[in-house]
Amino acid sequence: MELKNNQAALILDVDEDGSVSVNVASGDPDGPAGAICQAIAVKLMQDEDFQAEIMEMIEGDDEKQDA
């Protein structure tokens, strides 16, 4: 997929151990979309409260599917 200058994407990679790495792809890394994705990537990797919130959301989705 080729990104336009006004587009950016987070790329999440999960290995066998469950470790997550986050990368950013952007048509213009210095543009607003690239900057937003970069900020989200940093928050994903460094903010433990944000990580816990995401895990709660994922676990909630799993519980809904099991019901």
Contacts in CASP RR format, 6 or more apart in sequence:
PFRMAT RR
TARGET T0000
AUTHOR 0000-0000-0000
METHOD contacts of the structure
MODEL  1
MELKNNQAALILDVDEDGSVSVNVASGDPDGPAGAICQAIAVKLMQDEDF
QAEIMEMIEGDDEKQDA
1 9 0 8 1.000
3 9 0 8 1.000
3 25 0 8 1.000
3 26 0 8 1.000
3 27 0 8 1.000
4 27 0 8 1.000
5 27 0 8 1.000
5 28 0 8 1.000
5 31 0 8 1.000
6 28 0 8 1.000
6 32 0 8 1.000
6 33 0 8 1.000
7 26 0 8 1.000
7 27 0 8 1.000
7 33 0 8 1.000
8 24 0 8 1.000
8 25 0 8 1.000
8 26 0 8 1.000
8 27 0 8 1.000
8 29 0 8 1.000
8 33 0 8 1.000
8 34 0 8 1.000
8 36 0 8 1.000
8 37 0 8 1.000
9 24 0 8 1.000
9 25 0 8 1.000
9 26 0 8 1.000
9 37 0 8 1.000
10 22 0 8 1.000
10 23 0 8 1.000
10 24 0 8 1.000
10 37 0 8 1.000
10 40 0 8 1.000
10 41 0 8 1.000
10 44 0 8 1.000
11 22 0 8 1.000
11 23 0 8 1.000
11 24 0 8 1.000
11 25 0 8 1.000
12 20 0 8 1.000
12 21 0 8 1.000
12 22 0 8 1.000
13 20 0 8 1.000
13 21 0 8 1.000
13 22 0 8 1.000
13 23 0 8 1.000
14 20 0 8 1.000
15 21 0 8 1.000
20 44 0 8 1.000
22 41 0 8 1.000
22 44 0 8 1.000
22 45 0 8 1.000
23 41 0 8 1.000
24 34 0 8 1.000
24 37 0 8 1.000
24 38 0 8 1.000
24 41 0 8 1.000
26 33 0 8 1.000
26 34 0 8 1.000
26 37 0 8 1.000
27 33 0 8 1.000
27 34 0 8 1.000
28 34 0 8 1.000
29 38 0 8 1.000
43 50 0 8 1.000
44 50 0 8 1.000
44 51 0 8 1.000
44 54 0 8 1.000
END
